[in-house]
Amino acid sequence: MKSLVRVVSCAVSLCVSALLGEAGQAPSPSPSPATQEAAAAEPSPYYIAPGDVLRVAVWKEPELTTEVFVRLDGRITVPLVGDVKAAGRTTEELSSEIRTKLRAFLEVPQVTLTVSQAISARFYVVGQVTTSGAFPLSSRITVAQALAIAGGFREFAKRDRIVVVREVHGERKAIPFNFRDLEAGINLEQNIALEAGDTIIVP
């Protein structure tokens, strides 16, 4: 009877080992297509820029709650903290620094920072379009919609060689856009949503 118990116990151990793999760990489940799609669709963070208006709220400290203007030098002035660099940073990064500096005055500062007015949220269209220039990015706008806002193409525009220039982590990236494919109903995924600061070049 004891021998039978040992055999069963060994068999169970071998099955568990096989399930867990050689490293003794269960294999990580592959992300579902829905999870991968959600991760790919996650919007890029907004980076503060000169001209923006920020609201700095400190919980239970109304005298420290204020709206500040991001100056041309990229800095803001916060009560008790003084000048802080804001341009090129996310609201989370900036609020974290303000929170850290306020610890010299408050025991447990709770800081909430939001963009009241994203004056810098603009996109640009240049080249062979009816109206070149800067346009406000007040809502979700795709490349095709932006081209329509710019009045459409001029006669000799190369519609299959459009480029969207985007700054990603301090580096400029060129994203090709073929309007003729869009007209033909193919490669629809290239009609991406614009981000603040994007420049559409129509040769």
C-alpha positions as CSV (number, residue, x, y, z in Angstrom):
1,M,0.0,0.0,0.0
2,K,2.8,2.4,0.9
3,S,4.6,1.6,-2.4
4,L,1.4,2.5,-4.3
5,V,1.2,5.8,-2.4
6,R,4.8,6.6,-3.3
7,V,4.2,5.8,-7.0
8,V,1.1,8.0,-7.1
9,S,3.0,10.8,-5.3
10,C,5.9,10.7,-7.8
11,A,3.5,10.7,-10.7
12,V,1.7,13.8,-9.4
13,S,5.1,15.5,-8.8
14,L,6.2,14.8,-12.4
15,C,3.0,16.2,-13.8
16,V,3.3,19.4,-11.7
17,S,6.9,19.8,-12.8
18,A,5.9,19.4,-16.5
19,L,3.2,22.0,-16.1
20,L,5.5,24.5,-14.4
21,G,8.3,24.0,-16.9
22,E,12.0,23.3,-16.3
23,A,12.5,26.6,-14.5
24,G,9.8,25.7,-11.9
25,Q,7.6,28.6,-12.9
26,A,4.3,28.7,-14.6
27,P,4.5,30.1,-18.2
28,S,3.3,33.6,-18.5
29,P,0.0,33.8,-20.3
30,S,0.1,35.5,-23.7
31,P,-1.7,38.8,-23.7
32,S,-5.0,38.7,-25.5
33,P,-5.5,40.5,-28.8
34,A,-7.8,43.0,-27.0
35,T,-5.0,43.7,-24.4
36,Q,-2.4,44.2,-27.1
37,E,-4.8,46.5,-29.1
38,A,-5.5,48.5,-25.9
39,A,-1.8,48.9,-25.3
40,A,-1.2,50.0,-28.8
41,A,-4.1,52.5,-28.7
42,E,-2.8,54.1,-25.5
43,P,-2.3,57.8,-26.2
44,S,1.0,59.4,-25.8
45,P,1.5,61.6,-22.7
46,Y,1.0,65.3,-23.1
47,Y,4.2,67.3,-22.7
48,I,3.8,70.8,-21.2
49,A,5.0,73.7,-23.5
50,P,5.4,77.5,-23.2
51,G,2.0,79.2,-23.4
52,D,0.1,76.6,-21.5
53,V,-1.8,77.5,-18.4
54,L,-1.5,75.1,-15.5
55,R,-3.6,74.7,-12.3
56,V,-1.6,73.7,-9.3
57,A,-3.9,72.5,-6.4
58,V,-2.5,71.7,-3.0
59,W,-5.1,69.8,-0.8
60,K,-6.2,71.7,2.2
61,E,-3.9,74.6,1.3
62,P,-6.1,77.1,-0.6
63,E,-3.4,79.8,-0.5
64,L,-1.1,77.5,-2.4
65,T,-3.7,76.6,-5.1
66,T,-3.2,78.7,-8.1
67,E,-3.1,78.9,-11.9
68,V,0.3,79.6,-13.5
69,F,1.4,80.5,-17.0
70,V,4.3,78.6,-18.6
71,R,6.6,81.4,-19.6
72,L,8.7,81.5,-22.8
73,D,11.7,80.2,-20.9
74,G,9.6,77.1,-20.1
75,R,9.4,77.8,-16.3
76,I,6.5,78.5,-13.9
77,T,6.5,80.2,-10.5
78,V,4.9,78.2,-7.7
79,P,4.2,79.7,-4.2
80,L,6.8,78.6,-1.6
81,V,8.6,76.6,-4.3
82,G,9.7,79.3,-6.6
83,D,10.7,78.8,-10.3
84,V,10.4,75.3,-11.7
85,K,11.0,74.0,-15.2
86,A,7.7,72.9,-16.7
87,A,8.2,72.7,-20.5
88,G,9.0,69.3,-21.9
89,R,7.6,67.5,-18.9
90,T,4.4,65.6,-18.2
91,T,2.0,66.8,-15.4
92,E,2.9,63.8,-13.4
93,E,6.6,64.6,-13.5
94,L,6.1,68.2,-12.6
95,S,3.6,67.6,-9.8
96,S,6.1,65.1,-8.3
97,E,8.8,67.7,-8.2
98,I,6.5,70.3,-6.7
99,R,5.4,67.8,-4.1
100,T,9.0,67.0,-3.1
101,K,9.9,70.6,-2.7
102,L,6.8,71.4,-0.7
103,R,7.9,68.8,1.9
104,A,10.2,71.4,3.3
105,F,7.1,73.4,4.3
106,L,4.3,70.8,4.6
107,E,4.3,67.4,6.3
108,V,2.5,65.4,3.6
109,P,1.7,67.7,0.6
110,Q,-0.8,66.4,-1.8
111,V,-0.4,68.1,-5.2
112,T,-2.7,67.8,-8.2
113,L,-1.6,69.5,-11.4
114,T,-3.7,69.8,-14.5
115,V,-3.5,71.7,-17.8
116,S,-6.2,74.4,-17.7
117,Q,-5.5,75.7,-21.2
118,A,-3.3,73.8,-23.7
119,I,-2.5,76.9,-25.7
120,S,0.5,75.1,-27.2
121,A,-1.7,72.2,-28.5
122,R,-1.5,73.0,-32.2
123,F,-0.6,71.1,-35.4
124,Y,1.0,72.5,-38.5
125,V,0.3,72.0,-42.2
126,V,2.9,73.2,-44.8
127,G,3.5,72.8,-48.5
128,Q,1.1,72.3,-51.3
129,V,-2.2,72.9,-49.5
130,T,-4.6,75.8,-49.8
131,T,-3.9,77.3,-46.4
132,S,-0.6,76.6,-44.7
133,G,-0.1,77.5,-41.0
134,A,-0.8,76.5,-37.4
135,F,-4.2,75.1,-36.4
136,P,-5.6,74.4,-32.9
137,L,-5.7,70.8,-31.8
138,S,-8.8,71.1,-29.6
139,S,-10.1,67.6,-30.2
140,R,-9.1,64.3,-31.9
141,I,-8.0,65.1,-35.5
142,T,-6.7,62.7,-38.0
143,V,-4.2,63.4,-40.8
144,A,-7.0,63.4,-43.4
145,Q,-9.2,65.8,-41.3
146,A,-6.2,68.1,-40.8
147,L,-5.6,68.3,-44.6
148,A,-9.3,69.2,-45.0
149,I,-9.0,71.9,-42.4
150,A,-6.0,73.3,-44.3
151,G,-8.3,73.6,-47.3
152,G,-7.2,70.6,-49.3
153,F,-4.5,70.2,-51.9
154,R,-3.1,72.5,-54.5
155,E,-3.0,71.4,-58.1
156,F,0.6,69.9,-58.1
157,A,0.6,68.4,-54.6
158,K,2.2,64.9,-54.4
159,R,-0.5,63.2,-52.5
160,D,1.3,59.9,-52.2
161,R,4.4,61.4,-50.5
162,I,3.0,63.3,-47.5
163,V,5.0,63.1,-44.3
164,V,3.9,63.7,-40.7
165,V,6.9,65.0,-38.6
166,R,6.5,64.2,-34.9
167,E,8.9,64.7,-32.0
168,V,9.3,61.6,-29.8
169,H,11.4,61.9,-26.7
170,G,13.4,64.8,-28.2
171,E,13.9,63.1,-31.6
172,R,12.1,63.9,-34.8
173,K,10.3,61.1,-36.5
174,A,9.0,61.0,-40.1
175,I,5.7,59.1,-40.5
176,P,4.7,58.6,-44.2
177,F,1.1,59.2,-45.3
178,N,-0.2,58.2,-48.7
179,F,-3.5,60.0,-49.4
180,R,-4.1,58.0,-52.6
181,D,-4.2,54.8,-50.6
182,L,-6.8,56.4,-48.4
183,E,-8.9,57.3,-51.4
184,A,-8.6,53.7,-52.6
185,G,-9.8,52.4,-49.2
186,I,-6.5,50.7,-48.3
187,N,-3.9,51.2,-45.6
188,L,-6.5,53.0,-43.5
189,E,-4.4,52.6,-40.4
190,Q,-2.0,55.3,-41.7
191,N,-4.7,57.9,-41.0
192,I,-3.4,58.4,-37.5
193,A,-4.6,60.9,-34.9
194,L,-2.4,63.9,-34.6
195,E,-0.5,65.0,-31.5
196,A,0.4,68.5,-30.3
197,G,3.3,69.8,-32.3
198,D,2.9,67.5,-35.3
199,T,3.8,69.0,-38.7
200,I,2.2,67.7,-41.9
201,I,4.4,68.3,-45.0
202,V,2.7,68.1,-48.4
203,P,5.4,68.2,-51.2
